[in-house]
Amino acid sequence: QVQLVESGGGLVQAGGSLRLSCAASRITSSINVMGWYRQAPGKQRELVATIARGGTTNYADSVKGRFTISRDNAKNTVYLQMNELKPEDTAVYYCYCNVVVFGLNHYWGQGTQVTVTS
């Protein structure tokens, strides 16, 4: 069972920056896609950014130009650099990955809180 552990959340003022990290362990096969989703109170979980093993990235329109996703395949780690943070970025951020082992398997981290004050 793949385990994802996030770190780097916290409290920051609008305009500030945070960097999230997520390390995957108990890997028995290559990780396909890694990424970040977020869920604000009273809202559905939404995509923030994903990155494929080869480096192809995908971003939500709301974060393009402000957030950057990257990964270190050797360390099975994904990062999210968040700049120019806005109060509407406040949410619990969840790390995600999928692995192909007898089909596509999806895994989630426990979530890390990001709070942006105005």
N, C-alpha and C positions, 0 to 999 in steps of 0.2 A: 504494500500500500504506500503510494507516494505521499510524502508529508511536505507541506509548504509552510514556511515560517517567515512572516513579514516583520519588518522593523522600519523605524524612521518616521512614524507618524508623530503628530503633536499639534501644538497651538502656535499660530503665526499670524501676524498682522497682514492685512491686505497689501499686496505688492511684494510680499516676501517670498521666500523659496523654501522648499523642503525636498528631501530626496528619500524615496522609499526603496527598500531592498527586499527581495524575497528569495530565499534559498530553498531549493528542493532537495530532499533526501530520500533514501530508500528507493533509488532509481534502478530499475532493472532493464530499461530500454531507453533509447534516445527520446528526449522530449521534443515534441513537434512544435506546438505553439505555446508561448508564454505570454502573459498579459496581466492587465489590471482592469478591474471593474469597480464601481462605487455605488453605494446606496445611501441616499439622504433620507432623513426621517419622513415617513409618509409617502415615499416614492419607490418606484421599482428599481431594481439593480440595473445599471447601465454600463455599457462598454466605455472605457476610457482610452485604452490603447492595447494593441497586441503586436507581437513580433514573432515571425516565423524563425525556424532554426537557421535559415540562410540569411536572415536579416531584413526581410521585407516587413515593413511596418504599416500599421493602420491606426488612425486616430479618430476620436469623436470630433466633430466640427467645433465643439465648445472649448476644446483644449489645444487645437492646432496652433502652432506658433508659440505656445507657452510651455507645453510639456514635451519631454523627450524620453522615449523608451529605449532601453538598450539591454543586452544580455551578454553573459559570459558562459558559453557552452561548456567550457572545461570545469566551471564551478557550479553549473546548473543553477545559475542565479540570474534574476531579472531585476532591473532597476527602473525607477521612474523619477526623473528630475522634473520638478514642478516649479516653474518660475511665474512671476506676476500673478500670484494667487489672488483669488477673488472670494468674497464671502459665499458665493454660490458653489464654490468647490468644496465646501464643508460636507463631509460624508464619511462613512466607513469605507475604506478602500480594501478590496479583496484581491489577492493574488490568484492567478488561474494558470493552469497548464493542461495540456492534453498529451497523451502518450498512446502510441499504437501498440497494443498487446492483445492479440485475439480480438481485434476491433478497437474503436476509438474510446479511450477512457478519459474522463474529465476529473480534475482535482481542484480543490479550493483551499485557500488559507483561512485562518480564523478571523482575519480582518484587522485593520489598524485605523484608529480614528485620526482624521485630519480636520482641524477646526481653524477657520480663517475668520478673524475679527475685523470689523470695519473701523 
